[in-house]
Amino acid sequence: MELRRPILQDKQDFLDMQVEFERFGSRMSGNIYAWQKADGNFEKWLDLLHQQETRDVLESGLGPFVLYLSYEGNRLLGLLALRTTNTPTVLSEYGHIGYCIRPSERGKGYAKEQLRLGLIEAKAKAISRVLLTCHVDNEASRRTILSQGGQLESQIGETERYWIELEKA
């Protein structure tokens, strides 16, 4: 698996994956604000994502973030958002990393690998401690977080909060 920033050539893969999420009644975590602000326009979405890497153009409270697509060969499997600053919204609700795997590819270990690669990206951006959150009913996400060393800090309402300490470089 590789994580990479989306490019124009990914348009059809991304749109196909989005249709799959909708067909399964599933949410594409980590992407909703940018896609809504782009009004479903892929080219505008790419531009917003590029700008969002250095400033919060989405005004979502998430601060700057990098969005990666997860590919295995030519197959788009999911996406991962790495939020690079400790805004109140990141620390209280969403955490530093949001990720999702397309419904037809779940249960195959891809989320674990995707998160592992996301943690490498976080470390490369000098983030030494990563917060991840998941809904209390999301057993798959909980197992994914725990597989990468997540330590439960607390539960606030329906959200569990886990921290992963990254080794110093």
Backbone as ProteinMPNN parsed JSONL, in Angstrom:
{"seq_chain_A": "MELRRPILQDKQDFLDMQVEFERFGSRMSGNIYAWQKADGNFEKWLDLLHQQETRDVLESGLGPFVLYLSYEGNRLLGLLALRTTNTPTVLSEYGHIGYCIRPSERGKGYAKEQLRLGLIEAKAKAISRVLLTCHVDNEASRRTILSQGGQLESQIGETERYWIELEKA", "coords_chain_A": {"N_chain_A": [[0.852, -1.183, 0.0], [0.399, 2.254, -0.684], [0.519, 5.644, 0.403], [-0.585, 8.624, -0.976], [-0.77, 11.993, -2.169], [-3.77, 13.233, -3.669], [-4.217, 13.459, -7.229], [-5.048, 14.874, -10.451], [-5.407, 12.713, -12.203], [-6.513, 10.799, -10.601], [-9.192, 11.126, -10.495], [-11.46, 9.57, -11.581], [-11.178, 7.149, -10.156], [-11.538, 8.092, -7.544], [-14.16, 9.162, -7.659], [-15.587, 6.83, -8.266], [-15.106, 5.393, -5.919], [-16.41, 7.019, -4.099], [-19.081, 6.722, -4.908], [-19.404, 4.049, -4.217], [-19.211, 4.2, -1.387], [-21.551, 5.676, -0.888], [-23.489, 3.901, -1.887], [-23.29, 1.847, -0.044], [-24.198, 3.144, 2.15], [-22.396, 4.398, 3.806], [-20.021, 6.514, 5.481], [-17.533, 8.682, 4.193], [-14.942, 9.153, 5.906], [-12.821, 11.846, 6.986], [-12.862, 13.512, 4.791], [-15.098, 15.072, 4.292], [-15.588, 17.914, 4.699], [-13.975, 19.323, 2.811], [-14.869, 18.245, 0.373], [-17.57, 18.997, 0.352], [-17.322, 21.81, 0.352], [-16.175, 22.125, -2.125], [-18.271, 21.642, -3.734], [-18.703, 19.14, -4.893], [-16.985, 19.127, -7.064], [-14.253, 17.853, -8.597], [-11.778, 18.986, -9.461], [-11.801, 21.489, -8.223], [-11.85, 20.575, -5.615], [-9.287, 19.378, -5.419], [-7.728, 21.71, -5.563], [-8.566, 23.059, -3.222], [-7.672, 21.206, -1.294], [-4.905, 21.375, -1.668], [-4.429, 24.044, -0.87], [-5.297, 23.799, 1.772], [-3.3, 22.459, 3.073], [-1.533, 24.279, 4.162], [-2.989, 26.268, 5.433], [-6.104, 26.931, 7.12], [-8.309, 26.9, 5.025], [-10.816, 25.894, 4.761], [-12.118, 26.607, 6.993], [-12.918, 25.004, 9.112], [-12.096, 24.512, 11.63], [-10.311, 22.53, 11.934], [-7.768, 23.13, 11.251], [-4.672, 23.234, 9.321], [-4.314, 20.441, 7.076], [-3.228, 17.337, 5.608], [-4.352, 15.453, 2.936], [-4.422, 12.125, 2.022], [-4.558, 9.633, -0.499], [-5.119, 6.155, -0.461], [-3.567, 3.603, -2.022], [-3.418, 0.362, -3.421], [-1.498, -1.093, -5.587], [-3.146, -0.473, -8.558], [-5.573, 0.032, -7.401], [-7.777, 2.053, -5.695], [-8.108, 2.286, -2.313], [-8.896, 3.73, -0.064], [-8.897, 6.632, 2.087], [-6.876, 8.984, 3.942], [-6.664, 11.455, 6.368], [-4.38, 13.704, 7.612], [-4.082, 15.688, 10.251], [-2.366, 18.506, 11.088], [-1.944, 20.3, 13.154], [-2.534, 21.274, 16.579], [-5.368, 22.091, 17.061], [-8.231, 23.34, 18.926], [-10.511, 21.916, 17.988], [-9.403, 19.636, 16.769], [-8.204, 18.471, 19.021], [-10.385, 18.09, 20.681], [-12.407, 16.746, 19.3], [-11.889, 15.375, 16.69], [-9.274, 14.337, 16.42], [-5.852, 13.683, 15.302], [-5.616, 12.088, 13.044], [-7.746, 10.966, 10.54], [-9.422, 8.357, 8.934], [-10.43, 6.074, 6.325], [-11.625, 3.097, 4.785], [-12.689, 1.795, 1.704], [-15.931, 0.317, 1.484], [-16.07, -2.303, 0.192], [-13.565, -3.327, 0.596], [-13.033, -3.71, 3.225], [-12.093, -5.375, 6.278], [-9.844, -6.721, 5.522], [-7.399, -6.057, 6.484], [-6.396, -3.671, 5.547], [-6.882, -1.14, 6.739], [-5.304, -1.157, 9.027], [-2.707, -1.156, 7.911], [-2.868, 1.24, 6.503], [-3.167, 3.112, 8.59], [-0.721, 2.668, 9.902], [1.08, 3.639, 7.971], [0.186, 6.271, 7.913], [0.951, 7.115, 10.445], [3.699, 7.113, 10.146], [3.923, 9.243, 8.351], [3.0, 11.276, 10.052], [5.029, 11.331, 11.975], [7.15, 12.156, 10.342], [6.388, 14.751, 10.001], [7.013, 15.857, 12.359], [5.267, 15.335, 14.454], [4.787, 14.111, 17.535], [3.055, 12.844, 19.193], [0.026, 11.336, 18.737], [-3.397, 11.799, 18.41], [-6.232, 9.78, 18.169], [-9.614, 9.122, 17.355], [-12.629, 7.27, 17.883], [-15.936, 6.016, 17.318], [-17.866, 4.561, 19.922], [-19.165, 2.234, 19.124], [-17.691, 1.297, 17.014], [-16.021, -1.231, 16.429], [-14.111, -2.26, 14.624], [-12.5, -0.023, 13.969], [-11.507, 0.574, 16.503], [-9.956, -1.751, 17.004], [-8.067, -1.417, 14.984], [-6.757, 0.955, 15.799], [-5.734, 0.122, 18.294], [-3.997, -1.861, 17.388], [-1.86, -0.424, 16.511], [-0.68, 0.548, 18.717], [-2.29, 2.25, 20.221], [-3.451, 3.942, 23.099], [-6.048, 3.985, 25.318], [-7.393, 6.969, 26.383], [-9.704, 8.294, 27.277], [-13.313, 8.323, 27.362], [-15.638, 10.265, 25.81], [-18.833, 11.038, 25.836], [-20.117, 9.395, 23.11], [-17.685, 8.89, 21.999], [-14.522, 7.45, 21.822], [-11.211, 8.125, 22.921], [-7.945, 7.882, 21.875], [-4.414, 7.741, 22.328], [-1.35, 7.702, 20.564], [1.99, 7.273, 21.013], [4.753, 8.415, 19.281], [7.932, 7.253, 18.262], [10.945, 9.036, 18.947], [12.8, 10.671, 16.408]], "CA_chain_A": [[0.0, 0.0, 0.0], [1.081, 3.543, -0.637], [-0.264, 6.849, 0.62], [-0.119, 9.737, -1.807], [-1.719, 13.084, -2.355], [-4.566, 13.046, -4.887], [-3.901, 14.214, -8.439], [-6.155, 14.885, -11.404], [-5.577, 11.374, -12.777], [-7.251, 9.963, -9.639], [-10.584, 11.569, -10.466], [-12.449, 8.505, -11.75], [-11.036, 6.235, -9.009], [-12.146, 8.724, -6.38], [-15.608, 9.24, -7.854], [-16.099, 5.46, -8.139], [-15.085, 5.032, -4.507], [-17.457, 7.784, -3.442], [-20.344, 6.046, -5.233], [-19.464, 2.833, -3.395], [-19.55, 4.605, -0.025], [-22.971, 6.05, -0.876], [-24.278, 2.69, -2.106], [-23.266, 1.085, 1.201], [-24.698, 3.987, 3.236], [-21.249, 4.601, 4.687], [-19.448, 7.853, 5.434], [-16.128, 8.749, 3.809], [-14.311, 9.95, 6.955], [-11.614, 12.589, 6.671], [-12.975, 14.206, 3.513], [-16.407, 15.676, 4.078], [-15.596, 19.384, 4.612], [-13.394, 19.77, 1.541], [-15.729, 17.835, -0.748], [-18.765, 19.85, 0.384], [-16.963, 23.167, -0.059], [-15.886, 22.077, -3.561], [-19.548, 21.373, -4.412], [-18.592, 17.922, -5.684], [-16.133, 19.355, -8.237], [-12.972, 17.233, -8.267], [-10.675, 19.915, -9.677], [-11.882, 22.473, -7.136], [-11.469, 19.823, -4.411], [-7.821, 19.292, -5.419], [-7.201, 23.035, -5.236], [-8.826, 23.288, -1.794], [-6.773, 20.354, -0.509], [-3.56, 21.949, -1.76], [-4.411, 25.22, 0.01], [-5.545, 23.384, 3.149], [-2.067, 21.938, 3.674], [-0.797, 25.327, 4.86], [-3.882, 27.119, 6.221], [-7.455, 26.38, 7.236], [-9.205, 27.571, 4.072], [-12.163, 25.34, 4.923], [-12.684, 27.212, 8.201], [-13.586, 23.907, 9.808], [-11.53, 24.356, 12.956], [-9.347, 21.424, 11.914], [-6.441, 23.628, 10.924], [-4.109, 22.619, 8.119], [-4.183, 18.986, 7.041], [-2.841, 16.721, 4.339], [-5.202, 14.321, 2.61], [-3.752, 11.102, 1.219], [-5.301, 8.493, -1.024], [-4.442, 4.881, -0.196], [-3.619, 2.726, -3.192], [-2.726, -0.933, -3.499], [-1.401, -1.204, -7.035], [-4.008, 0.502, -9.228], [-6.875, 0.046, -6.726], [-7.962, 3.02, -4.622], [-8.697, 1.582, -1.178], [-9.458, 4.626, 0.937], [-8.167, 7.879, 2.271], [-6.412, 9.305, 5.286], [-6.4, 12.874, 6.59], [-3.438, 13.967, 8.702], [-4.256, 17.055, 10.749], [-0.992, 18.77, 11.524], [-1.865, 21.235, 14.281], [-3.351, 20.941, 17.746], [-6.458, 23.044, 17.26], [-9.229, 22.828, 19.88], [-11.375, 20.935, 17.329], [-8.621, 18.399, 16.629], [-7.991, 17.877, 20.339], [-11.623, 17.769, 21.396], [-13.368, 15.944, 18.541], [-11.521, 14.559, 15.538], [-7.953, 13.721, 16.474], [-4.892, 14.058, 14.263], [-5.755, 11.26, 11.849], [-9.036, 10.393, 10.185], [-9.164, 7.433, 7.831], [-11.51, 5.17, 5.955], [-11.387, 2.112, 3.726], [-13.94, 1.602, 0.955], [-16.674, -0.814, 2.063], [-15.78, -3.618, -0.398], [-12.209, -3.749, 0.949], [-12.899, -3.792, 4.681], [-11.878, -6.695, 6.858], [-8.692, -7.35, 4.861], [-6.175, -5.541, 7.089], [-5.922, -2.443, 4.909], [-6.927, -0.001, 7.661], [-4.125, -1.251, 9.885], [-1.553, -0.702, 7.133], [-3.083, 2.648, 6.21], [-2.843, 3.87, 9.796], [0.729, 2.559, 10.115], [1.714, 4.583, 7.055], [-0.183, 7.607, 8.376], [1.792, 7.439, 11.609], [5.021, 7.453, 9.592], [3.789, 10.615, 7.832], [2.909, 12.168, 11.211], [6.381, 11.443, 12.54], [7.934, 12.963, 9.406], [5.957, 16.138, 10.181], [7.412, 16.194, 13.731], [4.187, 15.117, 15.411], [5.316, 13.041, 18.374], [1.954, 12.236, 19.924], [-1.107, 11.391, 17.813], [-4.716, 11.492, 18.96], [-7.21, 9.174, 17.265], [-10.912, 8.931, 17.993], [-13.578, 6.399, 17.191], [-17.232, 5.84, 17.966], [-17.847, 3.402, 20.819], [-19.68, 1.052, 18.431], [-16.846, 0.972, 15.869], [-15.041, -2.226, 16.883], [-13.023, -2.377, 13.647], [-11.594, 1.11, 14.145], [-10.845, 0.376, 17.793], [-8.906, -2.769, 16.814], [-7.03, -0.808, 14.154], [-6.007, 1.885, 16.65], [-4.989, -0.667, 19.28], [-2.93, -2.6, 16.706], [-0.736, 0.48, 16.301], [-0.201, 1.02, 20.022], [-3.185, 3.234, 20.823], [-3.768, 3.815, 24.522], [-7.294, 4.682, 25.614], [-7.296, 8.05, 27.357], [-11.005, 8.573, 27.868], [-14.494, 8.276, 26.515], [-16.48, 11.444, 25.986], [-20.073, 10.699, 25.14], [-20.025, 8.191, 22.276], [-16.375, 8.901, 21.345], [-13.332, 6.996, 22.548], [-10.016, 8.893, 22.568], [-6.722, 7.093, 22.008], [-3.15, 8.396, 21.989], [-0.222, 6.879, 20.144], [3.277, 7.965, 21.144], [5.665, 8.061, 18.203], [9.334, 7.277, 18.675], [11.708, 10.199, 18.512], [13.671, 10.375, 15.243]], "C_chain_A": [[0.887, 1.233, 0.0], [0.07, 4.635, -0.338], [0.306, 7.911, -0.294], [-1.205, 10.783, -1.926], [-2.497, 12.857, -3.653], [-4.09, 13.966, -6.017], [-5.065, 14.071, -9.405], [-6.446, 13.499, -11.986], [-6.327, 10.422, -11.846], [-8.755, 10.216, -9.661], [-11.58, 10.418, -10.564], [-12.385, 7.496, -10.613], [-11.759, 6.804, -7.792], [-13.67, 8.76, -6.499], [-16.255, 7.859, -7.736], [-16.147, 5.036, -6.675], [-16.192, 5.764, -3.756], [-18.829, 7.153, -3.688], [-20.497, 4.787, -4.385], [-19.827, 3.165, -1.951], [-21.043, 4.934, 0.072], [-23.859, 4.818, -1.006], [-24.365, 1.859, -0.823], [-23.827, 1.89, 2.381], [-23.633, 4.286, 4.265], [-20.671, 5.991, 4.457], [-17.973, 7.783, 5.054], [-15.408, 9.679, 4.784], [-13.058, 10.652, 6.445], [-11.724, 13.485, 5.46], [-14.166, 15.146, 3.412], [-16.372, 17.192, 3.897], [-15.087, 19.862, 3.26], [-14.309, 19.435, 0.37], [-16.991, 18.701, -0.805], [-18.443, 21.258, -0.104], [-16.656, 23.23, -1.556], [-17.141, 21.791, -4.386], [-19.464, 20.153, -5.331], [-17.762, 18.061, -6.948], [-14.72, 18.891, -7.908], [-11.806, 18.209, -8.404], [-10.638, 20.987, -8.588], [-11.463, 21.829, -5.812], [-9.952, 19.71, -4.313], [-7.194, 20.621, -5.016], [-7.393, 23.347, -3.752], [-7.881, 22.462, -0.921], [-5.357, 20.9, -0.519], [-3.436, 23.17, -0.831], [-4.502, 24.829, 1.486], [-4.291, 22.841, 3.833], [-1.318, 22.997, 4.468], [-1.674, 26.254, 5.692], [-5.299, 26.548, 6.16], [-8.429, 27.125, 6.327], [-10.639, 27.069, 4.198], [-12.884, 25.928, 6.126], [-13.484, 26.197, 9.006], [-13.13, 23.766, 11.252], [-10.499, 23.252, 13.031], [-7.925, 21.899, 11.678], [-5.937, 22.977, 9.655], [-4.113, 21.093, 8.225], [-3.755, 18.549, 5.655], [-3.766, 15.535, 4.126], [-4.444, 13.39, 1.671], [-4.778, 10.109, 0.695], [-4.457, 7.25, -0.762], [-4.653, 3.963, -1.384], [-2.865, 1.432, -2.917], [-2.681, -1.24, -4.984], [-2.227, -0.105, -7.671], [-5.361, 0.677, -8.551], [-6.876, 1.073, -5.6], [-8.731, 2.336, -3.493], [-9.379, 2.503, -0.18], [-8.692, 5.924, 0.986], [-7.839, 8.087, 3.731], [-6.134, 10.796, 5.343], [-5.489, 13.001, 7.803], [-3.546, 15.44, 9.074], [-2.992, 17.428, 11.511], [-0.847, 19.768, 12.662], [-2.836, 20.822, 15.379], [-4.419, 22.002, 17.977], [-7.419, 22.485, 18.316], [-10.135, 21.76, 19.26], [-10.667, 19.602, 17.151], [-8.523, 17.705, 17.981], [-9.271, 17.492, 21.062], [-12.533, 16.804, 20.641], [-12.76, 14.924, 17.585], [-10.201, 13.814, 15.644], [-7.097, 14.146, 15.294], [-5.075, 13.289, 12.96], [-7.198, 10.768, 11.729], [-8.809, 9.512, 8.971], [-10.4, 6.61, 7.533], [-11.038, 4.257, 4.83], [-12.726, 1.883, 3.032], [-14.618, 0.317, 1.431], [-16.308, -2.186, 1.488], [-14.411, -4.158, -0.018], [-11.985, -3.857, 2.455], [-12.701, -5.234, 5.125], [-10.691, -7.431, 6.257], [-7.359, -6.843, 5.401], [-5.667, -4.241, 6.492], [-5.914, -1.251, 5.863], [-5.706, 0.007, 8.572], [-2.886, -0.732, 9.154], [-1.667, 0.784, 6.815], [-2.721, 3.509, 7.421], [-1.348, 3.811, 10.08], [1.469, 3.562, 9.23], [1.39, 6.032, 7.441], [0.644, 8.046, 9.572], [3.217, 7.775, 11.172], [4.998, 8.882, 9.052], [3.721, 11.619, 8.985], [4.282, 12.397, 11.817], [7.265, 12.315, 11.651], [7.58, 14.448, 9.518], [6.176, 16.592, 11.626], [6.253, 16.167, 14.722], [4.603, 13.91, 16.247], [4.234, 12.277, 19.126], [0.689, 12.439, 19.101], [-2.382, 10.966, 18.54], [-5.588, 10.904, 17.864], [-8.496, 8.975, 18.041], [-11.725, 7.923, 17.196], [-14.863, 6.311, 18.005], [-17.19, 4.561, 18.798], [-18.327, 2.12, 20.144], [-18.794, 0.585, 17.272], [-15.702, 0.044, 16.296], [-13.862, -2.338, 15.921], [-12.019, -1.241, 13.802], [-10.836, 0.988, 15.464], [-9.7, -0.632, 17.651], [-7.747, -2.217, 15.985], [-6.151, 0.105, 14.999], [-5.159, 1.116, 17.653], [-3.823, -1.415, 18.635], [-1.685, -1.748, 16.485], [-0.252, 1.122, 17.6], [-1.074, 2.053, 20.694], [-3.49, 2.907, 22.273], [-5.013, 4.648, 24.811], [-7.058, 5.722, 26.704], [-8.627, 8.237, 28.073], [-12.105, 8.283, 26.86], [-15.316, 9.497, 26.846], [-17.735, 11.218, 25.159], [-19.904, 9.386, 24.404], [-18.657, 8.046, 21.606], [-15.275, 8.44, 22.281], [-12.126, 7.755, 22.011], [-8.77, 8.067, 22.881], [-5.517, 7.942, 21.62], [-2.142, 7.338, 21.558], [1.025, 7.739, 20.232], [4.175, 7.477, 20.013], [7.101, 8.171, 18.706], [9.996, 8.538, 18.152], [12.637, 9.785, 17.37], [15.139, 10.413, 15.644]], "O_chain_A": [[1.965, 1.254, 0.594], [-1.083, 4.569, -0.766], [1.522, 8.085, -0.384], [-2.395, 10.495, -1.8], [-1.944, 12.346, -4.626], [-3.629, 15.085, -5.787], [-5.959, 13.25, -9.2], [-7.603, 13.157, -12.233], [-6.732, 9.341, -12.272], [-9.503, 9.579, -8.919], [-12.462, 10.299, -9.713], [-13.424, 7.03, -10.148], [-12.494, 6.097, -7.102], [-14.381, 8.427, -5.551], [-17.342, 7.728, -7.173], [-17.105, 4.398, -6.238], [-16.836, 5.191, -2.878], [-19.645, 7.064, -2.771], [-21.586, 4.491, -3.893], [-20.662, 2.487, -1.353], [-21.713, 4.513, 1.014], [-24.87, 4.705, -0.312], [-25.394, 1.241, -0.55], [-23.919, 1.369, 3.493], [-23.924, 4.413, 5.454], [-20.813, 6.568, 3.379], [-17.246, 6.918, 5.542], [-15.28, 10.873, 4.512], [-12.335, 10.134, 5.594], [-10.757, 14.169, 5.124], [-14.211, 15.96, 2.49], [-17.062, 17.713, 3.021], [-15.709, 20.72, 2.632], [-14.5, 20.258, -0.525], [-17.43, 19.091, -1.887], [-19.201, 21.835, -0.884], [-16.854, 24.269, -2.186], [-17.068, 21.709, -5.612], [-20.068, 20.127, -6.403], [-17.827, 17.196, -7.822], [-14.061, 19.467, -7.042], [-10.933, 18.247, -7.536], [-9.569, 21.344, -8.094], [-10.801, 22.462, -4.99], [-9.386, 19.921, -3.24], [-6.249, 20.659, -4.228], [-6.476, 23.846, -3.101], [-7.354, 22.961, 0.073], [-4.679, 20.889, 0.508], [-2.454, 23.304, -0.099], [-3.868, 25.447, 2.341], [-4.242, 22.775, 5.061], [-0.543, 22.657, 5.361], [-1.168, 26.958, 6.566], [-5.637, 25.782, 5.258], [-9.271, 27.889, 6.8], [-11.575, 27.754, 3.784], [-14.096, 25.777, 6.273], [-14.57, 26.486, 9.509], [-13.706, 22.991, 12.016], [-9.876, 23.053, 14.074], [-6.976, 21.142, 11.885], [-6.673, 22.253, 8.985], [-3.94, 20.529, 9.305], [-3.897, 19.278, 4.672], [-3.945, 14.709, 5.02], [-3.896, 13.82, 0.656], [-5.751, 9.789, 1.378], [-3.229, 7.295, -0.834], [-5.782, 3.593, -1.708], [-1.82, 1.422, -2.267], [-3.695, -1.604, -5.579], [-2.035, 1.072, -7.364], [-6.216, 1.397, -9.068], [-6.08, 0.981, -4.666], [-9.853, 1.868, -3.684], [-10.337, 2.101, 0.481], [-7.948, 6.273, 0.07], [-8.421, 7.472, 4.624], [-5.452, 11.341, 4.476], [-5.785, 12.479, 8.877], [-3.152, 16.321, 8.31], [-2.6, 16.748, 12.46], [0.271, 20.052, 13.09], [-3.819, 20.12, 15.139], [-4.378, 22.726, 18.972], [-7.419, 21.28, 18.57], [-10.493, 20.795, 19.935], [-11.268, 18.548, 17.36], [-8.732, 16.496, 18.08], [-9.244, 16.654, 21.963], [-13.345, 16.114, 21.258], [-13.079, 13.737, 17.661], [-10.03, 12.767, 15.02], [-7.549, 14.868, 14.406], [-4.725, 13.787, 11.89], [-7.779, 10.235, 12.674], [-8.068, 9.893, 8.065], [-11.294, 6.466, 8.368], [-10.166, 4.614, 4.037], [-13.765, 1.789, 3.684], [-13.941, -0.662, 1.745], [-16.243, -3.154, 2.246], [-14.117, -5.325, -0.277], [-10.858, -4.075, 2.901], [-13.091, -6.177, 4.437], [-10.544, -8.636, 6.458], [-6.305, -7.157, 4.848], [-4.609, -3.754, 6.891], [-5.006, -0.424, 5.79], [-5.142, 1.065, 8.853], [-2.109, 0.041, 9.715], [-0.671, 1.506, 6.853], [-2.041, 4.525, 7.279], [-0.763, 4.823, 10.467], [2.378, 4.251, 9.691], [2.237, 6.915, 7.305], [0.996, 9.219, 9.694], [3.865, 8.633, 11.772], [5.941, 9.644, 9.267], [4.317, 12.693, 8.906], [4.65, 13.529, 12.133], [8.044, 13.124, 12.156], [8.39, 15.305, 9.166], [5.598, 17.587, 12.066], [6.261, 16.897, 15.714], [4.754, 12.81, 15.717], [4.48, 11.184, 19.637], [0.316, 13.573, 18.798], [-2.432, 9.923, 19.191], [-5.677, 11.454, 16.766], [-8.473, 8.694, 19.239], [-11.529, 7.751, 15.993], [-14.865, 6.508, 19.22], [-16.543, 3.588, 18.41], [-17.933, 1.027, 20.552], [-19.106, -0.41, 16.619], [-14.57, 0.483, 16.494], [-12.724, -2.497, 16.362], [-10.811, -1.477, 13.769], [-9.64, 1.274, 15.519], [-8.594, -0.383, 18.131], [-6.584, -2.517, 16.256], [-4.925, 0.03, 14.917], [-3.984, 1.432, 17.84], [-2.777, -1.587, 19.26], [-0.589, -2.275, 16.296], [0.487, 2.107, 17.585], [-0.639, 2.683, 21.658], [-3.752, 1.759, 22.63], [-5.033, 5.857, 24.58], [-6.588, 5.405, 27.796], [-8.683, 8.327, 29.299], [-11.856, 8.035, 25.68], [-15.652, 9.743, 28.004], [-17.69, 11.21, 23.928], [-19.58, 8.369, 25.016], [-18.477, 7.185, 20.745], [-15.113, 8.963, 23.384], [-12.021, 8.004, 20.81], [-8.574, 7.615, 24.01], [-5.589, 8.758, 20.702], [-2.09, 6.237, 22.108], [1.111, 8.798, 19.61], [4.337, 6.273, 19.813], [7.436, 9.07, 19.478], [9.667, 9.042, 17.078], [13.189, 8.684, 17.373], [16.014, 10.191, 14.808]]}, "name": "protein", "num_of_chains": 1, "seq": "MELRRPILQDKQDFLDMQVEFERFGSRMSGNIYAWQKADGNFEKWLDLLHQQETRDVLESGLGPFVLYLSYEGNRLLGLLALRTTNTPTVLSEYGHIGYCIRPSERGKGYAKEQLRLGLIEAKAKAISRVLLTCHVDNEASRRTILSQGGQLESQIGETERYWIELEKA"}
